[in-house]
Amino acid sequence: MTPLPQPTVQQAIEVLADRDEFKVIVQFVREERERFFADLRQCVETNEVMKIAGSIATLDELLTLLSAE
């Protein structure tokens, strides 16, 4: 029996993009990104800034991936 091909991440996102549940997840990621920006404004140590900047960059990449284009 030949296995069915697995969809790519981009194909899966395109299928899910119109679902309300998917939109809730994307909105949550956006809100977390904004929360990290708020945390960034309160940082006093370089290590804190670097850690939060890394988290923001990760969420930016995730939002880019989740944007079906």
C-alpha positions as CSV (number, residue, x, y, z in Angstrom):
1,M,0.0,0.0,0.0
2,T,1.4,3.4,-1.0
3,P,1.4,5.9,1.8
4,L,-0.4,9.2,1.1
5,P,1.8,12.2,0.7
6,Q,1.9,14.5,3.7
7,P,0.9,18.1,3.1
8,T,3.5,20.8,3.5
9,V,3.2,23.3,6.3
10,Q,2.2,26.0,3.8
11,Q,-0.5,23.7,2.4
12,A,-1.8,23.0,5.9
13,I,-1.9,26.7,6.7
14,E,-3.8,27.5,3.5
15,V,-6.4,24.9,4.4
16,L,-6.7,26.2,8.0
17,A,-6.5,29.9,7.4
18,D,-10.2,30.5,7.2
19,R,-11.1,28.6,10.4
20,D,-12.0,30.6,13.5
21,E,-9.7,28.4,15.6
22,F,-6.7,29.2,13.5
23,K,-7.5,32.9,13.6
24,V,-7.6,32.7,17.4
25,I,-4.2,31.1,17.5
26,V,-2.7,33.8,15.1
27,Q,-4.3,36.6,17.3
28,F,-2.8,35.0,20.4
29,V,0.7,35.0,18.8
30,R,0.2,38.7,17.9
31,E,-0.8,39.6,21.4
32,E,2.1,37.7,22.9
33,R,4.5,39.6,20.5
34,E,3.0,42.9,21.7
35,R,3.3,41.8,25.4
36,F,7.0,41.2,24.7
37,F,7.4,44.7,23.3
38,A,5.9,46.0,26.5
39,D,8.3,43.9,28.6
40,L,11.2,45.2,26.4
41,R,10.4,48.8,27.5
42,Q,11.0,47.8,31.1
43,C,14.3,46.0,30.7
44,V,17.3,47.2,32.5
45,E,19.9,44.5,31.8
46,T,21.4,43.7,28.4
47,N,20.7,40.0,28.9
48,E,17.0,40.7,29.4
49,V,16.9,42.8,26.2
50,M,18.6,40.1,24.2
51,K,16.2,37.4,25.6
52,I,13.1,39.4,24.8
53,A,14.4,40.5,21.4
54,G,14.9,36.8,20.6
55,S,11.4,36.0,21.6
56,I,10.0,38.8,19.5
57,A,12.1,37.7,16.5
58,T,10.8,34.1,17.0
59,L,7.2,35.3,17.1
60,D,7.8,37.4,14.0
61,E,9.0,34.4,12.1
62,L,6.0,32.4,13.3
63,L,3.6,35.1,12.2
64,T,5.3,35.2,8.8
65,L,4.9,31.4,8.5
66,L,1.3,31.5,9.5
67,S,0.4,34.2,7.0
68,A,-0.8,32.1,4.0
69,E,0.7,33.9,1.0
